[in-house]
């Protein structure tokens, strides 16, 4: 007599029987955590910045996009030559804006400009590491000057003098309606450019 084999009962683990609702819930969890990490990164570590205008040419070009470090300032003092993102109130637009500038004068110093040269406490400032002589001369040939002269400014104990690298195009501490900035106005330290890729890297 022929034996009939009994079919084995296949048992499935409950974990294998995922519903569409559970998949969606997991996706939402991952999305929420990712969004939280990005928000924390952007608000406590780095902040997105788009360079607007020509005030930092040739160092930074109009339209370049990147991030500024907003946690660095908790561990270091701003230094001369640093590129910083500054909180500024624009009288023309009556809005708060973020300007990208370079720190030139430090607290307690006296800064002035005579005959195209910046002086700090009476000593000529060497800016060749970020402004080439060829670019400086190009601006002089085109506009008749690069650094406009200004009288001596004595900085307070919490004041910084900031300028753009493209002096003929930059509105900065040289102007009375801007003047020296305070440390509390310095929002970010440096710019790490991520676009365009051809200039990818820190400034």
URJO-V446633 format. One record per residue. RES is the residue in three letters. PHI is phi in whole degrees, 0 to 359 (none if undefined). Layout:
BEGIN
RES|PHI ; RES|PHI
END
This chain:
BEGIN
UNK|none ; UNK|281 ; UNK|277 ; UNK|262 ; UNK|286 ; UNK|279 ; UNK|288 ; UNK|290 ; UNK|279 ; UNK|274 ; UNK|259 ; UNK|256 ; UNK|287 ; UNK|301 ; UNK|293 ; UNK|281 ; UNK|261 ; UNK|282 ; UNK|266 ; UNK|300 ; UNK|298 ; UNK|292 ; UNK|298 ; UNK|296 ; UNK|298 ; UNK|296 ; UNK|298 ; UNK|297 ; UNK|298 ; UNK|297 ; UNK|298 ; UNK|295 ; UNK|295 ; UNK|298 ; UNK|297 ; UNK|296 ; UNK|298 ; UNK|296 ; UNK|296 ; UNK|296 ; UNK|298 ; UNK|286 ; UNK|261 ; UNK|236 ; UNK|240 ; UNK|221 ; UNK|227 ; UNK|291 ; UNK|223 ; UNK|247 ; UNK|290 ; UNK|238 ; UNK|95 ; UNK|249 ; UNK|292 ; UNK|249 ; UNK|295 ; UNK|269 ; UNK|294 ; UNK|231 ; UNK|256 ; UNK|305 ; UNK|93 ; UNK|294 ; UNK|235 ; UNK|190 ; UNK|230 ; UNK|248 ; UNK|277 ; UNK|255 ; UNK|259 ; UNK|304 ; UNK|294 ; UNK|281 ; UNK|241 ; UNK|216 ; UNK|275 ; UNK|301 ; UNK|240 ; UNK|299 ; UNK|94 ; UNK|293 ; UNK|274 ; UNK|228 ; UNK|257 ; UNK|243 ; UNK|281 ; UNK|226 ; UNK|260 ; UNK|272 ; UNK|296 ; UNK|293 ; UNK|265 ; UNK|56 ; UNK|224 ; UNK|281 ; UNK|227 ; UNK|247 ; UNK|255 ; UNK|259 ; UNK|220 ; UNK|240 ; UNK|284 ; UNK|248 ; UNK|246 ; UNK|250 ; UNK|309 ; UNK|86 ; UNK|274 ; UNK|248 ; UNK|236 ; UNK|206 ; UNK|228 ; UNK|224 ; UNK|51 ; UNK|74 ; UNK|240 ; UNK|276 ; UNK|241 ; UNK|246 ; UNK|51 ; UNK|85 ; UNK|252 ; UNK|300 ; UNK|267 ; UNK|275 ; UNK|250 ; UNK|294 ; UNK|287 ; UNK|230 ; UNK|231 ; UNK|287 ; UNK|296 ; UNK|291 ; UNK|290 ; UNK|302 ; UNK|294 ; UNK|301 ; UNK|292 ; UNK|297 ; UNK|296 ; UNK|277 ; UNK|245 ; UNK|91 ; UNK|200 ; UNK|242 ; UNK|265 ; UNK|280 ; UNK|294 ; UNK|213 ; UNK|290 ; UNK|300 ; UNK|238 ; UNK|268 ; UNK|276 ; UNK|286 ; UNK|290 ; UNK|233 ; UNK|245 ; UNK|231 ; UNK|255 ; UNK|246 ; UNK|216 ; UNK|274 ; UNK|288 ; UNK|263 ; UNK|306 ; UNK|296 ; UNK|254 ; UNK|259 ; UNK|265 ; UNK|206 ; UNK|297 ; UNK|290 ; UNK|266 ; UNK|299 ; UNK|280 ; UNK|247 ; UNK|67 ; UNK|299 ; UNK|254 ; UNK|261 ; UNK|299 ; UNK|295 ; UNK|277 ; UNK|281 ; UNK|269 ; UNK|218 ; UNK|246 ; UNK|79 ; UNK|228 ; UNK|255 ; UNK|280 ; UNK|247 ; UNK|210 ; UNK|287 ; UNK|298 ; UNK|295 ; UNK|239 ; UNK|304 ; UNK|143 ; UNK|276 ; UNK|238
END
